[in-house]
Each structure stands twice: as structure tokens, then as C-alpha cells.
Amino acid sequence: MKQSISFASSSPLAKWTLKAIALGGIALSLSAVSHFTSSKAAVAIALNTDNPNVFLRRGARGCQGCDLNGVDLSNQKRSGAKLRQAQLEDADLSNSDFSVAYFTCANLSGADLRNSKFEYANFVDANLRGADLRGANLRRVDFSGAIIDDTTKFDGADLDGAKLWDAATLYDNSVDLDNVER
């Protein structure tokens, strides 16, 4: 997919073209047709990156497959973030807004997700072993295939409308799964 968007500055000598080429991610480049003589500039944010530093600087909305183990994403608004297959082990996402975010196949084991908003988020096939979701807004979250064990904390979390029945819940062998309400 190739898409061009033209921006004209206040100077008739300057014309900027934003070219976005989707090849697994978005590559962005600005090219000047003539000399840039205006103080106005076009700013673009990539949709996805494989560079954790770009994502952490907020230069991209997504970071598929990135190593974000132990990072501090607390107290941030990252609605719609795309963190598919990301490594977020022991990461701090507490007191943040990750509504409508994608954590598909992400490793969130030991992550601190307390008091965060994940409404409509996708945790399909995510590893949530030992994750702390206490007090989190998990309304309408999809946990299909997610790994949830006896160390995952949900105390005080709002699970209204969450899809939990297909989660790959892991328990000690001594737990009778016939007695687990689905």
C-alpha cells in the first residue's frame, strides 16, 4: 500500500510530501521538492516500530515483538497501543490507560497492571502468570487463551463483560477444574 499526502507551507518555494509505505510496519520519510524556507514543518508519528526506544519516546503507537521487559509505562495514556508479542515481563503499567490496546501473545508475567484501564483490550494468548491486575478496569477484555495461574491477582478488578471462559487457566494439580465456574 502506498499513500501520499501533500502539505504546502506558507512559502510558495516549499512543498513537502509524506510518503507512507506499509511493509510490516510504516516507513516514514519527508522529501523536499524545493528549499524549505518556512518555519512550519510537518510532523508524523509511525504506527508501528520494532525499536523499543522509538515506542518509549512515543514515536510510535505500537511495538510488535519488542523487548520491553522491566520498563516503566506507569501513569501514561497509551490507548490503542499495539504490543503484540511484546516482552513485558516485570514491566510497570500501573495507573495507566491502555484501553483498546492489543497484548496478543505478549509476555506480561510478573507485570504490574494495578489500577489501570484496559477496557476493550485484547489479551488473547498472553502470558499473565504472576501479573498484578488488582483494581484494574478489565471491562469487555478478551482473555481467550491467556495463561492465568494462581499467582495472577484480580482482587478488586472490574471484569464486567470480560471473556474469561476460554482462558488457558493453569492451577496446581490439586485443584479440581470441574468446580471452577466458567
N, C-alpha and C positions, 0 to 999 in steps of 0.2 A: 504494500500500500504506500503510495507516495502522495504527499499532500503539500501544497504550497499556499502560504498566506502572505500577502504583501502588506508592508507597513510603510507609509510615507511620512517623513519628518517634515518640519516646517520649512526646511531648506529644499528648493527645487533640485539641488545637486545631489541629494542623498536619497537613496531608495534601498530599503532593506527587505530581504526575503527570508522567511523562516521555512526551512525545508525539514520535514519530519519523515523519516524512513523507518518503518516498523519491520525489524528483523529480530524477533525475540525480545526486543526492547525498543526504545526510541532513541535514535541518534539525532542530536540537535546541532545545527550549525547556522550561523548567521554569515551572509556574504554581502559585501558592499558592492553595488554596481558603480558607484562613484564615491568620491571622498565624503566622509561623514563630517558635516560642518555644524550640526545642531547639537544641543546639549541633551536632547531626548534620545533614549535608547530603548530598544525592545528587549524585554526580559522573558525568558522561557524556563519552565520547570519540567524536567523529564518525568515521565510517568513511571519508569522502572529503571533500576540500575542493578548491577551486580557488585557495586563498590559500597561497602558499609559506610565509609566516610561521607560519601555523597548523600546517602539516606539520612545519616545523623545530622548533617548540616542543613537538612530539609531541602536538598536539591532535587529530591525525587520522592514520589508518593509510595513507591514500592521498592523492595529489595529482596527479590526472589532468590532463595538459596544462600543468602548472606550469613556470615558468621557474626552474630550479634550477642554471643554468649557474655553474660555479665554486664551488659550495657545498662545505662540509666536512661529510661524513657519515661520516668515518673513525671507527673504534673504536666503532661503535654496533651494537645489536641491533635490526634492523628486519625480522624475519621476517614474511612475508606482506604486505609493503608493496605498494601498488598505484600504480605510477608510469607508467602507460600514457601514451604521447605526451608524456612529460615531457622538457624540455630539460635535459640533464645534461652538457653539453659542458664538458670540463676539470674536472669535479667530482671530489672525493676520496671514494671509498667504500672505501678500503683498510682491511684488518684488521677488517672488519665482518661481520655475519651478515645476509644478505638471502635466506635460504632461502625457497623457495616464493613469492618476490616476482615481480611482473609488471612487466616493462620492455617490453611490447609497443609497437612503433612509437616507442620512446624514442630520443633522440639522445644517445649516450654517447661521441661521438667525442672522443678525447683524454683520456677519464676514467681515473682511477687506481683500478683494481679489485683491486690486488695483495693476495694472501693473504687474500682474503675468501671467505666461504662462500655459494654461490649454489645449493646443492643443490635440485633440482626447480624452479628458477626458469624463467621464461619470457622469452626474448629474441626472440620472433617479430617479424620485420621491423624489428628495432632496428638503429641505425647504430653499429657498433663500430669504425669507422675510427680507427686510432691508439690504441685503448684498450689499457691495460696490464692483462692478466689473469694475469700471472706468479704462479705459486704458488697460484692460486685453486682452490677446490673447486667444480668445474663438473659434478659427477656428476648425470646424468639431466636436464641442462639442455636446453631446446628452443631451438635456434638457427635454426629454419625461417625462411627468407627474410632472415636477418640479413645485414647488409653487413659483411663481414670482408675487409680488404685486407692487403697485405704489411707494413703498419706495425702491425697488431694483434699483440700479444705474448701467446703462450700458453706460454712456457717454464716447465716445472715444474708446469703446471696439471693437475689430475686431471679428465680428460674421460671417465671411465668411464661408459658408458651415455648420453652426450650425443648429441643428434640434430644432426648437422652436415651430413648429406648433402644437405639441401635449402637450405643457406645460399647466399645470393647472393654467393659469394666473388668478390672483384674482384682481379685481378692485372694486372701490366704486360702489354701486348700481346705481349711476347716470351715469356711463359710458355705452354707447350703444355698446355692443360687436359685433353687426353687422357691425360696422365701423372699427373694428380692423383688420388690414391687416394680413393675415396668409400666 
